[in-house]
Amino acid sequence: MKENGSAFRNGYNCVVVLFDSTHQALRGEQALKAERLEHAVINAPRDFTADCGIALRLAPELRDVAERTLAGAGVLFSSIEPYRCKWI
């Protein structure tokens, strides 16, 4: 998902960052928290294959800045995927 607007048109209301390890997920949370990016730590949705059971949920409009923040902090993540969360 490169175009954030298309996520809403396709019924997605958030993006999830998926990780290969709990260590990287926690580092990711720290990096987003340090930049004051609103996010939530969630169980990795079963819709995706992930080696780690923890994911980070963000608003679609924060996708690009979150990706830059994580990369800048050296956090390794497997992907950032559009998602339709029923809890939002």
ZIPE-V784192 format. One line per field, one symbol per residue. phi: phi as a letter, one per 40 degrees, with the letter a starting at -180 (. if undefined). psi: psi as a letter, one per 30 degrees, with the letter a starting at -180 (. if undefined). burial: b if it has 9 or more other C-alpha atoms within 8 Angstrom, else e. A space follows every 10 residues. Layout:
BEGIN
phi: ???
psi: ???
burial: ???
END
This chain:
BEGIN
phi: .ccccccccc gcbabbcbbc acdccccccc cccccfccab cbcdcccbca cbcbbbbbcd ccdccccccc cccgccbcab bcabcccc
psi: jejeefeefg gkgllkkklf leeeeeeeee eeeeghkklk klkkkffkjk fkfklkklke fgeeeeeeee effgkklelj kkkjkff.
burial: eeebeebbee ebbbbbbbbb ebebbebbbe bbbeeebebe beebeeeeeb ebebbbbbbb ebbeebbebb beeebbbbeb bbbeeeee
END
